Amino acid sequence: MSKQPELKRSAKKKIFIIHGPNLNLLGSRDSQHYGTLTLDKVNRAIRKKARELNLETRIIQTNHEGRIIDLLQRRRKWADGFIINPAAFTHYSYAIRDAIEAIQTPVVEVHLSNIYEREDFRKISVTKEVCVAQFYGKRVDSYLEALEYFGLVQQ
């Protein structure tokens, strides 16, 4: 695992959350892996947990690899940390991997489903090694555990 820098010291940690491709279709996607939860419900749960942990959040969803890279690069000065669900890009995007490694800001990878119990190609995460942690298989709780990770790190 690549060593990432520690969180910046400030009163309220700022966490930027990026939902990757097709997560806008939650609620109508394969319910066996994703349940019936919508992205709106995921975001509401994230915002509630962030308030409990005294974390400031910004949340965005995009289906575009280049946009994810641009967000990581542009928001690195604002964010104390990132939570990213790269979705399908997890398995092959060396460009996103390189962006995570280059920004020198802690990044946590999350997945709603357990990628290690799915199709063989989904068991590969090219981004995991450059992230400080990975949470998966607990649907929305994967995101909430990632927020708790940042909440604990700040203490």
Sequence and secondary structure as in RCSB ss.txt:
>XXXX:A:sequence
MSKQPELKRSAKKKIFIIHGPNLNLLGSRDSQHYGTLTLDKVNRAIRKKARELNLETRIIQTNHEGRIIDLLQRR
RKWADGFIINPAAFTHYSYAIRDAIEAIQTPVVEVHLSNIYEREDFRKISVTKEVCVAQFYGKRVDSYLEALEYF
GLVQQ
>XXXX:A:secstr
          SSEEEEEEE TTGGGTTTS HHHHTT  HHHHHHHHHHHHHHTTEEEEEEE S HHHHHHHHHHH
TTT SEEEEE GGGGGT HHHHHHHHHS S EEEEESS GGGS GGGG  SSGGGSSEEEESSTHHHHHHHHHHH
HHHT 
